[in-house]
Amino acid sequence: MIRILSLFASLRFVPHIFVYYHSRIRHTVLDYERDMWLSRNRFQKKGIRGFLFLLNMFPEYRSLFYHRTGAHYLSLFARGQNNLYFHTPSSQIGKGLVIWHGYSCVVNAQSIGENCQIWHLTTLGRKDTSLNENRPIIGNNVSVCTGAIVIGNVHIGDHTIIGAGSIVVHSTPPDSIVTGIAAKAKTHSKN
């Protein structure tokens, strides 16, 4: 009975499957992000079953999928995460972006590197409304934890963790942990 209900619930994602298989970025970005989301959430499903599982369970994944493919009309079948806003063009977001509990997130960076993670209640944005370049540049493998704010023309180095509730207004070095209000790099680890 559960399998029948699951199959019935998945019927609303038939248009999503069509867009997925006919997307120009399927092999370069979509497959990688699907597998990244599945592994980060410790799910064993692969291929189209994994894709359907993510669409069914994670509105954050749906929002990212709609942004990546430009197929926002698919939200008529299944809405994405409420209050998750993407202002950064998909071409400026590296593959492997994972958004945890994406409620009340604003993603408005100049660019975001590969394999980044963003938690809920975060803002990546401009310091003022006059310049488009007055937005952060996020490096590869960066984690932006709950409630963090990264604003202005700052560069966040690769392999950096921005702690929960931090406000980042200055650039940070690679391989660091950044915490506090007017955040500063607390540790600098060598990998």
C-alpha positions as CSV (number, residue, x, y, z in Angstrom):
1,M,0.0,0.0,0.0
2,I,2.8,2.4,0.8
3,R,4.5,1.7,-2.5
4,I,1.3,2.5,-4.3
5,L,0.9,5.8,-2.4
6,S,4.5,6.7,-3.1
7,L,4.1,6.0,-6.8
8,F,0.9,8.1,-6.9
9,A,2.8,11.0,-5.1
10,S,5.6,10.7,-7.6
11,L,3.3,11.3,-10.6
12,R,3.4,15.0,-10.0
13,F,7.1,14.9,-10.8
14,V,6.8,13.6,-14.3
15,P,7.4,17.0,-15.8
16,H,10.4,17.4,-13.6
17,I,11.8,14.2,-15.0
18,F,11.4,15.5,-18.5
19,V,13.2,18.7,-17.7
20,Y,15.9,16.8,-15.9
21,Y,16.7,14.5,-18.8
22,H,16.6,17.3,-21.4
23,S,18.6,19.9,-19.4
24,R,21.9,21.1,-20.9
25,I,23.5,21.0,-17.5
26,R,22.4,17.5,-16.5
27,H,25.7,15.7,-16.8
28,T,27.8,18.6,-15.4
29,V,25.7,19.9,-12.6
30,L,22.4,18.2,-11.9
31,D,23.7,14.6,-11.6
32,Y,26.5,15.8,-9.3
33,E,24.2,17.7,-7.1
34,R,21.7,14.9,-6.9
35,D,24.4,12.5,-5.7
36,M,25.8,15.1,-3.3
37,W,22.4,15.7,-1.7
38,L,21.8,11.9,-1.4
39,S,25.2,11.3,0.1
40,R,25.0,14.2,2.6
41,N,21.6,13.0,3.7
42,R,22.9,9.4,3.9
43,F,20.4,7.9,1.5
44,Q,21.3,4.9,-0.6
45,K,18.9,5.5,-3.5
46,K,20.6,6.2,-6.9
47,G,19.6,7.5,-10.3
48,I,16.0,8.5,-11.0
49,R,14.7,6.9,-7.8
50,G,17.1,9.2,-5.8
51,F,16.0,12.2,-7.9
52,L,12.3,11.5,-7.2
53,F,13.1,10.9,-3.5
54,L,14.8,14.3,-3.2
55,L,12.0,16.1,-5.1
56,N,9.4,14.5,-2.8
57,M,11.2,15.1,0.5
58,F,13.2,18.3,0.2
59,P,11.6,21.6,-0.9
60,E,15.1,23.2,-0.8
61,Y,16.2,20.8,-3.4
62,R,13.2,21.6,-5.6
63,S,14.0,25.3,-5.3
64,L,17.6,24.8,-6.3
65,F,16.5,22.5,-9.2
66,Y,14.1,25.2,-10.4
67,H,16.8,27.8,-10.2
68,R,19.4,25.7,-12.0
69,T,17.1,24.7,-14.9
70,G,15.1,27.9,-15.1
71,A,11.9,25.9,-15.0
72,H,10.1,27.9,-12.3
73,Y,6.8,26.9,-13.8
74,L,7.3,23.4,-12.3
75,S,6.5,24.9,-8.9
76,L,2.9,24.7,-10.0
77,F,3.2,20.9,-9.4
78,A,5.4,21.0,-6.3
79,R,6.3,24.3,-4.6
80,G,9.9,24.9,-3.6
81,Q,11.0,26.1,-0.2
82,N,9.2,29.2,1.1
83,N,11.4,32.2,1.7
84,L,14.4,30.8,-0.1
85,Y,15.6,33.5,-2.6
86,F,18.2,33.1,-5.3
87,H,19.5,36.3,-6.8
88,T,22.9,34.8,-7.9
89,P,22.7,33.5,-11.5
90,S,22.9,29.7,-11.7
91,S,26.0,30.0,-13.9
92,Q,27.8,31.8,-11.0
93,I,27.0,29.0,-8.5
94,G,29.4,26.1,-8.5
95,K,28.1,22.5,-8.6
96,G,27.4,20.7,-5.3
97,L,25.5,23.4,-3.5
98,V,23.5,21.9,-0.5
99,I,21.0,24.0,1.4
100,W,20.0,22.7,4.8
101,H,16.5,23.7,6.1
102,G,16.5,26.6,3.6
103,Y,13.9,28.7,5.4
104,S,14.5,32.4,5.2
105,C,17.7,32.4,3.1
106,V,18.8,35.1,0.7
107,V,21.5,34.0,-1.8
108,N,22.8,37.1,-3.5
109,A,26.5,36.6,-3.9
110,Q,28.7,37.5,-6.9
111,S,29.7,33.9,-7.1
112,I,29.6,30.7,-5.0
113,G,32.2,28.0,-5.3
114,E,31.8,24.3,-5.6
115,N,30.5,22.0,-2.8
116,C,29.2,24.8,-0.5
117,Q,26.7,24.3,2.2
118,I,24.2,26.9,3.4
119,W,22.0,26.6,6.5
120,H,18.7,28.3,7.3
121,L,18.3,32.0,8.2
122,T,21.4,33.1,6.3
123,T,22.0,36.1,4.1
124,L,24.6,36.5,1.4
125,G,24.1,39.9,0.0
126,R,24.9,43.5,-0.8
127,K,25.9,46.1,1.7
128,D,24.0,48.8,-0.2
129,T,21.8,48.9,-3.4
130,S,24.1,51.1,-5.5
131,L,26.7,48.6,-6.9
132,N,26.2,45.2,-8.2
133,E,29.8,44.3,-7.4
134,N,29.2,45.1,-3.7
135,R,28.4,41.4,-3.0
136,P,30.4,38.6,-1.5
137,I,32.5,36.0,-3.4
138,I,32.2,32.6,-1.7
139,G,35.1,30.1,-2.3
140,N,34.9,26.3,-2.7
141,N,33.9,24.0,0.2
142,V,32.5,26.8,2.4
143,S,29.9,26.2,5.1
144,V,27.7,29.1,6.0
145,C,26.0,28.0,9.3
146,T,22.6,29.0,10.7
147,G,21.8,32.7,11.0
148,A,25.1,33.9,9.5
149,I,25.2,37.1,7.5
150,V,27.8,37.8,4.8
151,I,27.5,41.2,3.3
152,G,29.5,43.6,1.1
153,N,32.4,43.2,-1.2
154,V,34.2,40.4,0.8
155,H,36.0,37.3,-0.4
156,I,35.4,34.1,1.7
157,G,38.4,31.8,1.3
158,D,38.2,28.1,0.3
159,H,37.5,25.5,3.0
160,T,36.1,28.1,5.4
161,I,33.4,27.6,8.1
162,I,31.3,30.6,9.0
163,G,29.8,30.0,12.5
164,A,26.2,30.3,13.4
165,G,25.1,33.9,14.0
166,S,28.2,35.4,12.6
167,I,28.2,38.7,10.7
168,V,31.0,38.8,8.1
169,V,31.9,42.2,6.7
170,H,35.7,41.6,6.0
171,S,37.4,39.1,3.7
172,T,38.6,35.8,5.3
173,P,41.6,33.6,4.6
174,P,41.3,30.1,3.3
175,D,41.0,27.1,5.8
176,S,39.6,29.2,8.6
177,I,36.7,29.1,11.1
178,V,35.0,32.5,11.3
179,T,32.8,33.4,14.2
180,G,31.3,36.4,16.1
181,I,29.7,39.7,15.3
182,A,32.0,41.6,13.0
183,A,33.4,38.1,12.6
184,K,37.1,37.3,12.7
185,A,39.0,34.2,11.8
186,K,39.4,32.3,15.1
187,T,41.5,29.5,13.8
188,H,43.5,28.9,10.7
189,S,44.1,25.2,10.0
190,K,46.5,23.7,7.5
191,N,45.2,20.8,5.4
